[in-house]
Amino acid sequence: MLNKTLVPQSVAREIQTMIQSGELKAGDKIPSQREFAQRFGISRASLREALLTLETLGLVKTEPGRGTFVALGGPKSAAGNMAPWRYSDSYPAFDVFQTRILLEGEIARLSAGRLTQVQLDAMENATKTMEEAWASQDLISNVEADLLFHGTIVSACANSMLKALYQTVRDQVTETQRQPIPITDPERMGQSIAEHRRIIAALRANDGPAARHEMENHIRNTARCAGLAP
C-alpha cells in the first residue's frame, strides 16, 4: 500500500498520464469525485489534493458549479491556465517569493561545505531529471525533481533554527515551485536549469557567498517570470 503522504501525488501522476495519453482530452469533464475516488481506491480528500496539484500545474481547471475540466490546449498551455494563488487568504505570492530569497539564500550559504558528494550528485541528477521531464511534458516529475534539489540544500544547512523556519513555511514555498509559468516556458526552463548548475558549482567549491548569490538570483528570476519583482 502507498504511504499516505504519497497517495495524492501518485494519483495526480496517474491523471496526468490519462491526459497525456488522450484518455482524458482537452475540455473533458473529470468524473465526479465520488467516481474517481472509487476508481483509485482513495479518499475524496486525497483526490481533492491530487486535483489541486494538477490545477496548480495548469493541467485541469475547476469551474464553480460545473466541475473540474481538462485544461484547453493541454500541458503546453499550462501557463495560460494558471490557478489562483492557493494561499492568497494568508500571504501574497510576492511575499512568499521575497521570503524565499531571504531564507533560501542564507540556507544555501550555510550549506556550503556541508553537502556530501552523494548529496551533490543527487542534486545534479535532479537537475537532469528536470530537463528530461520538461522534454516529455511530465510536469509532476519536473516539480518533484525541483523540490528534491532545494530540499537537499535545506537538509545540509548548519543552522537548525533556519531549517525549522523553512519547514513552517514549506507548503507556501513549494507552491511557488508548482506554478506553471517557469515550467512551460522553454526559455525560462533552460535558464532555470543553468541556474541550478551554477548553484551546484558554488556548493561544490564550498563557496558560501557565491551559493547565496546564485540561489537569490535563481528565485528572483523565477518570481520575475511569474510577473513579480521582489
N, C-alpha and C positions, 0 to 999 in steps of 0.2 A: 504494500500500500504506500502511496506517495506521502511524504511528510506534509503535514497540514500547511506549512508555510509555502510549499511548492505547488499546491493544488491549483490556485488561481493562475499562476504563471504557466503551468503545464496546459491548462485548458485554453488560456489565451493563445498559446502556441498552436494548439490543435485548430482553433477557429481561424487563426492566421493562415494555416495550411489550407483550410477549406476555402478561404478567399483566394489564395494564390492559385489553387488548382482549378478554380472556376465552379466548385460545388456551390459556393455562395458567390453570386455575381453582384457587380456594382448596382446599387439601388434595391437589392433584395432585402426584404424584411427578415431580421433574425427571428427564429422561432421563439415562442414565449419562454420566459424564464423557467416556468414550470417544466415545459417540454425539454428544454436544453439541459436543465439540471438533472432530470431523469436520464437523459441520454448519456451524460458524462458521469452519472453516479456521484454528484456532488451536491452540496447545499446551495440554496439560492444566493446566500451571502457570498460564497466563493465564486459563483458565476457572475454576480454583480461586480465583484472585484476584477475578474478577468475582463469583463466588458469595459470596465472603466479604464483598464490599462490599454485596451485596443482603441478606445475613444481618444485617450490622451495622445496615442501614436498617430491618430488621424485615420485609422482603418475602418472605424464604424462611427456612426453619428446617432445620438438619441434625440428624438423629437417628442417633446411633451405631449401626452395624449395619444400618440400614434405608435410609438415603439422605437426599437433600435434597428438601423439600416446599415448595410454595407455602404461605405462612402463612395460617392460617384467618382469615377476616374481611377479607383484602386490605390495601391500603395504609393505610386509615383506622384499622386496629387495630395498626399497626406498633409503637406504644409497648408494647403488651402482649406483643409477640413479640420484644422486645429481646434481642439476642445477648449472651452473656457478654462482659465487657470483654476485648478482644483481647490486651492487654499485661499481663494480671494476673500473669504469672510474673515480670515485671520491675518494673512500677510500678502501684500502686493508682490508680484513676481520680481519687480525691481529690487525690493528689499531683500529677497532671498538671494538673488544674484550678488548683491552688494555684500551680504553676509558671507557668501561662498568665497568671494575674493579675499576678504579679511581672514576667514577661518582656514580655508584650504591652502592659501598662500603660506601662512605661518606653519601649518601642519607639514607642508612639503619641505620647508626649510628645516624643520626639526626632525624630519625623517631621513635627511641626507646622512649617509654614513651608518645607517641602522638597517637598511634593507639588505637581505641576504641575496646571494646570487640566484637562488631559486625564485625569490620574490621578483627580482628584476626581470628574470626570464619570463615569469608568468605575466608580467606587465607587457613585455614585448609580444607574447603570444596573444594576449587580449587585444592589443592594438591591431595585430594581423587579422584576428577574428572579426574585428570591427570592419576592416576593409572588405573581407570576404562576404560578410553578412550584408553589407551595403550593396555589393555587386549582385547578390541574389535577392535583394529586397527583403531579407529576413530582418525586419525591424526589431523584433523581440531579442534575437541573438545579438544584434548590434548594441542595444541598450544594456543587455546583461554583461557584455564584454566591457562596456564603458564603466559600468558600476563596479566591476571587478578591478579595473585599472585604478580607479580612485579609491576604492575601499582598501586596496593593498597598501597604498601610501598612508592612509589613516592608521592602519594596523601597526605601522612601524613608528608612529610619532612618539617622541621622547616624553611628551607632556601628557600625563594621564588625564588631567582635567580637560585639556583641549579635546582629547578623544571622547570624553564623556559629553562635552558640549556638542560635539559633532553628532553624537548619537541622539541627542534630544531634538535635533532639527533634521535628522536623516530623511524622514518622509518628505519634507518640503524640498530638501536638496535634491534628492533623487527624482522628484517630479520634474525639476528643471532639466534633468538629463533625459527625460522621456518626451519632451516637447519635440514635435516632428521637424521643425524647420532645419536644425543642423543636420538631421539625418537625410532629408530628402533633397537637399541642395548639393549636387555633386561637387561644386567648387568648395563649398564650406566643409564638406566631409573630407576632402583632400587636405584642406588646411588644418582641420582638427586632428587628423592622423599625424601630420607633420609636427603639430604642437605636442602631441603625446610623446613623440620620439625625442623631441628636444627636452621634455621634462625627464624622460628616462636617462638621456645622456647626462644631464646635470646631476641626477641622483647617482648614476654610476661613477661620476667624478667626485662624489661626496661634496659637491658644491652647493651648500645650503642657500646662499643668496641667489644663485642662478636658478635653483629649483623653485624658489619662491617667485622670482620674476616670471619664469616660464608658466607656472601654474596660474598666476594672476592674469597674465596675458591671455592664456587659454580660456579662462572663464569669462573674461571681459569680451573677448571676440565672440564667444557663444551667445552672450547676452545681446551684443550688437546685432547678431543675426536674427535674434528674436524681436528686434525693434527697440531694444533698451540700451541705455548708455550709462551704467553705474560707474 
